[in-house]
């Protein structure tokens, strides 16, 4: 058997000590055929357990594992797609098995994609956590309850086997945790009598372009209904417009950031003009708010958090991005440097645009309307 991690710089990083502890716990020693050496454990009937890091293997060197009957991948959430691709055809003897143990991190992780999203017919996948442990100690239960009360944004991932939907210290982690706890992430429908609104962050086109993101939102009374999310990288504007039409959002009111007045680097036309010519209603692009704009958007989202309802099935990728959006830090000085510009920031910017544009329908609907007072004519 080979015990595998993605990275193993030293045996202390492996499961060797854990196995040794279990042998001792169950009273298994040399008389039973188990012998512990510096880098391997000998098992009955001339068996052996070795410990390896997949990152050290190449397509040629991995062949040295072809004689092994079993592989145990520990901390399998860190295994790369490359490593899994090399390992699977290598452990191939008749009756051989590959075991994996892990705490789910992201749906896109190689092991989750293989064993959960595209589960092979001959695979057995078991979800187990503290509820299934008959020996779960009271001291850990106290830790669990503390995390539930003090750190709800990370509780589901740490204790319930949920995906890590929030980065530690992320700006909107608490907002999303509260939305889930209070049942505001689920099935959310649009009101057919009220307008849909599309909030956009422009990513451009080409190989080096940033993500182009769209949130579809509806303001219904005191609720902000977050109905859909779209993200694409490197595509031309027509591709994004096609998505809006295919999803039935051709009548949505479009909101653009300040760079909506910029010229498209493919056609030379302004983005807002392109979208109006395509038949969409486009609000004038929001003016550049200058220094502190990101902080304003973050604060606006947080303030409106209790009003937000998310359609679970169509906003998952966007919520993942919101849950990861976090501050960049100078670790040496422990000083915050503002939002980290990474894969999550474009979804967050478009969502922040929604928050600063938000108006309560009850207030905006009554604004500037004609009022008739009884027996007093028009005012």
Secondary structure, 3 states (H helix, E strand, C coil): CEEEECCCCCHHHCCHHHHHHHHHHCCCCHHHCCEECCCCEEECCCEEEEEEEHHHCCCCHHHHHCCCCEEEEECHHHCCHHHHHHHHCCCCCCCCEEEEECCCCCCCCHHHHHHHHCCCCCCCCCCCCHHHCCCCCHHHHHHHHHHHHHCHHHHHHHHCCCCCCCCCCCCCHHHHHHHHHCCCEECCCCCCCCCCEEEEECCCCCCCCCEEEEEEEEEECCEEEEEEEEEEECCCHHHHHHHHHHCCCCCCEEECCHHHHCECCCCCCEHHHHHHHCCCEECCCCCCCCCCHHHHHHHHHHHHHHHEEEEHHHHHHHHHHHHHCCEEEECCCCEEEEECCCCCHHHHHHHHHHHHHCCCHHHHHHCCCCCECCCCCEC
